[in-house]
Structure formats: C-alpha cells, structure tokens
Amino acid sequence: MKLKLVLASALLAIGLSASAQTVIKFSHVVAVDTPKGQAALFFAKKAGELTKGKVKVEVYANSALYKDKEEMEALQIGSVQMLAPSLAKFGPLGVKEFEAFDLPFIFDDTADLHKITQGPVGAGLLAKLDARGIHGLAFWDNGFKSFSANTPLKNVADFKGKKFRIQSSKVLEEEIRSVGGIPQVMAFSEVYQALQTGVVDGTENPISNFYTQKMHEVQKHLSITNHGYLGYAVIVNKKFWDGLPADIRGELEQAMKEATVYANQIAQEENDKALDGVKKSGKTTVYVPTKEERLALKKAMAPVHTKMADRVGKDTLQQIYKATGFDPAKL
Ligand code: LMR
C-alpha cells in the first residue's frame, strides 16, 4: 500500500515536471551545416541551459516540418512557435518594408548592414510584425548572394532570357527582370530538383545554401557577384511569447542575444567553408567578376531601387541610405 503511494507520487512528480516544461518548435528550411542551422542549435542549447530545462527547443531543419509558405502559416496558427525566415519572405505577410533588404547592392558589406539590422531601423521593422500576431526577436546574418547557372554569368547580357528561381519577393522579381531574366518564385526545398530538371536555369543564394543543398551538382557555373543580401528575422508566435512567464522570457531573450552574436560570427566562416567545398567538388566553375563587370551589373540593377521605392516605403529606404551612404542616383 505504502509502496503504491510512493510510486503514485513519484509518477505525479514526473508528470508535473514534464508538463511544466515548455516546448518551442523551431522550424527552418536550410541544412544543419549553415549559419541559420548552427545558430538555431546554439539557441536551443542556450535556452535549455539558461531556463534550467524549463524550456526545450526542438529544431526541425531542412523543411522537415514545413516549406517556406507553410511555415509562416504554421507560426501564425501556433503549430510551431519559432521560425527564422529570410527577410525576402515577409512581403506575402503584408510587411513589405522587409523587401528593402533585397534591393540589389544596397549594402556594401556586413558593417553597413549591421547599422540597420542591429540598430533602431531594424528594431522598428521588427515592431511592425506585432500587428500580424508575430513578435520579432532578432536579425541573423547569412551573407551576400551569388548567381549560378549552367552557362557562364559574366556580363549582363548573359542573364537574358534565363529563368531564375527566386524567393517570394517583388523586389527580387524586379531584380531579375532588370537584367532581362525571367523570375520564378519557388520554395527553397524545391530548388535542387528544379535546377536538375531544367524547370529553371539558375538561381541566387549565399554559397552556404548553394553548397549544402548540393546545387553545385546541378549548376556548372557560379559567379561570385555578391549583388544582394540574404539574412533572417527570428520570429515567434506573439500570443505564445506574451503568455510565457516574464522570467522565462527574459532568459530566452538572453539566449537569443548570445545566439545572435554567434550567428553573425559564424556566417562568413560558413560561407567561406562552403565556397571551398564547391571549388573542391570540381563540379562548378567559380568565376569572380572583374570590377567593371560587377559595376555593369550594379548599374543595370540600379533602377530597381526607384521602381520599388513605394513598395518598400520611401521612409525605410531613406533611413537605410542615410545610414549606409548608398545612393542609386549616383551610379
Ligand atoms: C531561400 O529560399 O533561398 C532562402 O531563403 C533559404 C534560407 O532560409 O536561407
């Protein structure tokens, strides 16, 4: 009898402690060995440590749970609690200002970029998500994108008539059109096959994504254009977040702060490693455009800024230009 009682209370205690644990499902679409994949795991570990096990972050990589569009919907209905979509994927949510990050050549380097993502403009952008039932926690870097195809991409004329897979951003659509290409929006998880089967001719991505999705197996040419930025906003379901006890939220914010430092530290390294991998594979010819070729691309793409100014918001754009010194009119 006594033993039964002890057993019952032990079971109750296990049950209680299990139910006291909060689970955060963190879904993303890239491979584990990428800046986002690694940073998500870092955050999961830190969150567990700082909350002393009260929070368990389960990371689902490589579109294992949801593809691009579905993951946004899953977050809003609460099927997952955390995501880190790329900034190009917020337009369909109605927050078009995020597409300013897609404007070609808008950031010269990460120092310029961080003036925005790690400063007041970035905080203002994240705050715009609240009205959509989403709370923005941080910006994480990936890096600058390069173009790939099965034919060399040296001159602007080389893009003409080619189909390029892009993320779901109107700015990226214009970017491709500005060089005579045909943009095709497609979920990240479908890109490899689309390249393999010739549904599209080429694509753009930071090298870490290119390499870890094995796109180098199905693209003969990679041109290191660094023509645009790809990074992430880490977001949570707002209702879930607001419902957490304040102390837990504080610990998670600390874990996110540390994960952000980590993410931004490793992003360049991961991309450098991936470029090495591509070169070593011998499957893709890597081309570095000359200064003149890159300038010609920049000039061809400059009108995208004026065309898209209304969409991304002239105020946001002016704030970015002011911080970084970029002036498309001067090209
Ligand atoms: C893409 O769809 O190309 C990227 O946004 C994938 C990612 O999350 O880095």
Residues whose N, C-alpha, C, O or C-beta is under 5 A from the ligand:
A	BS01	LMR	V29 V30 A84 S86 Q167 F188
